[in-house]
Amino acid sequence: MMETMTEPGTHTATIRDWWEAARPHTWPNAIAPVIAGTGCAALYLQAHPGRAVLALLVALALIVGVNYANDYSDGVRGTDADRTGPTRLTGSGLAKPEHVKLAAFIAFGAAAVFGVILSAVAGQMWLVLVGALCIAAAWFYTGGDSPYGYSGFGEVSVFVFFGLVAVMGTEYTQSGMVSWEGFLCALAIGAISASVNLANNIRDIPTDAAAGKQTLAVRLGDERSRTLFTVLTLFPFFISVVLAMSTVSSLAALVALPLAVASVMKVRSGASGKDLIPVLGMNGKTMLAWAIVTAVAFAWFGWNFWVGGAGEAVPYATLESF
């Protein structure tokens, strides 16, 4: 729906408004990489449910934090004054800017706490530095004097932090290594996660351009942005074919391909404005489905190969809680 400004000083945000501003439709970007990374660990019988939960809490806290941070930073800059999409607390005047900023910092604080615990449990305290970098990247996406999200690097950041770092970091904290399957899954999740961000920016090309926000979509233009969206959305399924060299069962993830095709067709049809909003959810479901099926396929193959007698020996520890 189109955002409209409320009367200044009213600050009448409800719990529902805060929930919508946290943008739960983006949460698959945080959940999918943890599932994929845990699946990669399970392939070598190294899955640790407790560490997976901690990684999930870190990822969810980060994405909620970045969503509130974006709400605050875009709102105080005036780039959210006339937008199509979820509720903007700051730009609409529903909440005081300092309250939205505080919510972002609380979420980042939670991510830091869970991250320190995960690093300690995994015996890899140097990962705290990686977590600090993630929080800094989340804030400076739209925050600070020179936000990189305003210069066309938003999708790159999503690819790196919700793809490479999240997937490989999840696997590493459970198995103490990053497998080649983990690297490929990180590329796949990073690509489709970036596509969600790109779809959001394609929707906002007119308002972002007017506000001087040079997102990647604004820089590429509408048509080329839609082409890039297509490549990013379908990329995980190319990865599934490559992963078949490790286990043919990974091809089961192609079951999610119809969801991706429907999303691509929607974008390629020229949909704009509010008509692009469903695409965010469609790609989120595609990402989750791909990650879940791939993780299950890896876990199934790993158990049968190492425990069922096909492999020479169980390479590492068996399934543990922490």
C-alpha positions in Angstrom: 0.0 0.0 0.0 1.1 3.6 -0.5 2.6 5.2 2.6 1.1 8.5 3.7 2.5 10.9 6.4 0.5 11.1 9.6 0.2 14.3 11.5 3.6 15.2 12.9 3.9 14.4 16.6 1.1 11.8 16.7 3.4 8.8 17.0 0.6 6.3 17.1 2.5 3.1 16.0 0.8 -0.1 17.1 2.4 -3.5 17.8 1.2 -4.5 14.3 3.0 -1.5 12.8 6.2 -2.4 14.6 5.8 -6.0 13.4 5.3 -4.9 9.8 8.3 -2.5 10.0 10.4 -5.5 11.0 9.5 -6.9 7.5 8.9 -10.6 8.3 8.7 -11.2 4.6 12.5 -10.7 4.4 13.2 -13.2 7.2 13.7 -16.1 4.8 17.0 -14.3 3.9 18.1 -15.0 7.5 16.5 -18.5 7.9 17.5 -20.1 4.6 21.3 -19.7 5.0 21.3 -21.3 8.4 19.3 -24.2 7.1 21.6 -24.6 4.1 24.8 -24.3 6.2 23.5 -26.9 8.7 22.7 -29.2 5.9 26.2 -28.9 4.6 27.5 -29.8 8.1 25.1 -32.8 8.2 26.5 -34.1 4.9 29.6 -34.9 7.0 27.7 -35.8 10.1 28.8 -32.6 11.8 25.4 -31.0 12.4 25.0 -29.4 15.9 21.3 -28.4 16.5 22.2 -26.1 19.4 24.8 -24.2 17.3 22.3 -24.0 14.4 19.7 -22.4 16.8 22.3 -19.8 17.9 23.2 -19.1 14.3 19.5 -18.6 13.5 19.1 -16.2 16.4 22.1 -14.2 15.2 20.7 -14.0 11.7 17.2 -13.1 12.7 18.4 -10.4 15.1 20.6 -9.0 12.3 17.8 -8.8 9.7 15.4 -7.2 12.1 18.1 -4.8 13.1 18.9 -3.8 9.5 15.2 -3.4 8.7 14.6 -1.0 11.6 17.9 0.7 10.8 16.8 1.2 7.2 13.4 2.5 8.4 15.2 5.0 10.6 17.9 6.2 8.2 15.6 6.4 5.2 13.0 8.1 7.3 15.2 10.9 8.6 16.6 11.5 5.1 13.1 11.8 3.7 13.4 9.0 1.2 10.5 7.2 2.7 8.0 10.0 2.4 6.1 8.5 -0.5 6.8 4.7 -0.9 4.9 1.7 -1.9 5.3 -1.2 0.5 5.4 -2.2 4.1 4.8 0.3 7.0 7.6 2.8 7.5 7.5 3.9 11.1 9.8 6.9 10.7 8.8 8.1 7.3 5.1 7.9 8.1 5.4 9.6 11.4 4.0 6.7 13.3 7.0 6.4 15.7 9.7 8.8 16.9 12.9 8.4 14.9 14.9 7.8 18.1 12.6 5.0 19.1 13.1 3.3 15.8 16.9 3.8 16.1 16.8 2.3 19.6 14.9 -0.8 18.3 17.6 -1.3 15.7 20.3 -1.1 18.3 18.5 -3.5 20.6 18.3 -6.0 17.7 22.0 -5.5 16.9 22.8 -6.0 20.6 20.9 -9.3 20.7 22.8 -10.4 17.5 26.1 -9.5 19.3 25.2 -11.5 22.4 24.1 -14.6 20.5 27.1 -14.3 18.3 29.6 -14.2 21.2 27.9 -17.2 22.7 28.1 -19.1 19.4 31.7 -18.2 18.9 32.5 -19.4 22.4 30.6 -22.6 22.1 32.3 -23.3 18.7 35.7 -22.4 20.2 36.3 -19.8 17.5 36.3 -16.4 19.3 37.8 -14.7 16.3 34.4 -15.0 14.7 33.3 -12.1 17.0 35.2 -9.8 14.7 33.2 -11.2 11.7 30.0 -10.5 13.7 31.1 -7.0 14.4 31.7 -6.5 10.7 28.2 -7.8 10.0 26.6 -5.3 12.4 28.6 -2.5 11.0 27.6 -3.4 7.4 23.9 -3.6 8.5 24.0 -0.1 10.0 26.0 1.6 7.3 23.8 0.2 4.5 21.6 3.2 4.9 23.1 4.8 8.0 26.0 7.2 8.4 27.1 10.1 6.2 27.8 8.0 3.1 25.5 4.9 3.1 26.7 2.3 0.6 23.2 1.2 -0.1 22.7 4.6 -1.7 25.6 3.9 -4.0 24.4 0.7 -5.6 26.2 -1.8 -3.3 23.1 -3.1 -1.4 22.8 -6.4 -3.4 26.5 -7.0 -3.0 26.2 -6.7 0.7 23.3 -9.0 0.9 25.1 -11.6 -1.3 28.2 -11.4 1.0 26.6 -11.3 4.5 23.3 -13.3 4.0 25.0 -15.6 1.5 28.7 -16.2 1.9 29.1 -15.3 5.5 25.8 -16.8 6.8 26.0 -20.1 5.0 29.7 -20.8 5.4 29.7 -19.3 8.9 26.9 -21.7 10.0 28.7 -24.7 8.6 32.1 -23.6 10.0 30.7 -23.2 13.6 29.4 -26.7 13.4 32.0 -28.7 11.5 35.1 -26.5 11.9 35.5 -26.4 8.1 33.9 -25.1 5.0 33.3 -27.8 2.4 33.0 -27.1 -1.3 29.3 -28.0 -1.0 29.1 -25.2 1.6 30.7 -22.7 -0.7 28.4 -23.6 -3.6 25.3 -23.3 -1.3 26.6 -20.0 -0.1 26.7 -18.7 -3.7 23.2 -20.0 -4.3 21.6 -18.5 -1.2 23.5 -15.3 -1.7 22.3 -14.9 -5.2 18.6 -15.5 -4.5 18.8 -13.4 -1.4 20.2 -10.5 -3.4 17.3 -11.0 -5.8 14.9 -10.2 -3.1 16.7 -6.9 -2.4 16.8 -6.2 -6.1 13.1 -6.8 -6.5 12.5 -4.3 -3.7 14.7 -1.8 -5.4 13.1 -2.3 -8.8 9.8 -1.5 -7.2 11.3 1.7 -5.8 13.2 3.0 -8.9 11.0 6.1 -9.4 11.0 7.2 -5.8 14.7 6.3 -5.2 15.8 8.1 -8.3 13.8 11.2 -7.3 15.4 11.1 -3.8 18.9 10.7 -5.2 19.2 7.2 -3.9 21.4 5.4 -6.5 20.6 1.8 -5.9 21.8 -0.9 -8.2 18.3 -0.9 -9.8 18.5 2.8 -10.4 22.0 2.5 -11.9 21.2 -0.4 -14.2 17.7 0.8 -15.2 14.5 -1.1 -15.2 15.1 -3.6 -18.0 18.6 -4.7 -17.1 17.6 -4.9 -13.4 14.8 -7.3 -14.4 17.3 -9.4 -16.4 19.7 -9.5 -13.4 16.8 -10.5 -11.2 16.1 -13.5 -13.5 19.7 -14.7 -13.3 19.9 -14.3 -9.5 16.6 -16.1 -9.0 17.4 -19.1 -11.1 21.0 -19.4 -10.0 20.4 -21.8 -7.1 19.0 -24.4 -9.5 22.1 -24.3 -11.6 24.0 -24.9 -8.3 21.7 -27.9 -7.6 22.9 -29.5 -10.9 26.5 -28.9 -9.9 25.9 -30.3 -6.4 24.7 -33.5 -8.0 28.4 -34.3 -8.4 28.5 -34.8 -4.6 25.0 -36.3 -4.2 22.4 -36.9 -6.9 19.8 -36.3 -4.2 20.5 -32.6 -4.3 18.6 -32.5 -7.6 15.4 -32.8 -5.4 15.7 -29.1 -4.8 14.5 -28.6 -8.4 11.1 -29.1 -6.9 11.2 -25.4 -6.0 11.9 -24.3 -9.6 8.2 -23.7 -10.4 8.1 -21.1 -7.6 11.2 -19.4 -9.1 9.7 -19.4 -12.6 6.5 -17.9 -11.4 8.4 -15.1 -9.7 10.6 -14.5 -12.8 7.5 -14.4 -15.0 5.9 -11.8 -12.7 8.9 -9.5 -12.9 9.5 -10.1 -16.7 5.8 -9.2 -17.3 6.6 -5.6 -16.4 4.9 -5.5 -13.1 5.7 -2.4 -11.1 4.9 -0.6 -7.8 2.6 -2.6 -5.5 2.3 -5.4 -8.0 6.0 -6.3 -7.3 5.4 -6.7 -3.6 4.3 -10.4 -3.9 7.6 -11.2 -5.7 9.4 -10.6 -2.4 7.4 -13.3 -0.7 7.6 -15.6 -3.7 11.4 -15.5 -3.8 11.5 -15.9 0.0 9.5 -19.1 -0.3 11.7 -20.3 -3.2 14.8 -19.7 -1.1 13.4 -21.5 1.9 12.2 -24.5 -0.2 15.5 -24.8 -1.9 17.5 -24.6 1.3 15.2 -27.1 3.2 15.2 -29.7 0.4 18.9 -29.4 -0.2 19.7 -29.7 3.5 17.4 -32.8 3.9 19.1 -34.3 0.8 22.5 -33.7 2.3 21.5 -35.1 5.7 20.0 -38.2 4.1 23.0 -38.8 2.0 25.5 -38.2 4.8 23.8 -40.5 7.2 23.4 -43.3 4.6 27.0 -42.9 3.3 28.9 -42.7 6.6 26.7 -44.7 8.9 25.0 -47.0 6.4 28.2 -48.6 5.3 28.9 -46.9 1.9 31.6 -44.7 3.3 34.9 -46.0 4.8 34.3 -44.4 8.2 32.5 -41.6 10.0 34.8 -38.6 9.3 34.0 -36.5 12.3 31.8 -36.5 15.4 28.2 -37.6 15.2 25.1 -35.4 15.7 25.4 -33.4 18.9 23.5 -30.6 20.7 26.3 -28.2 21.2 
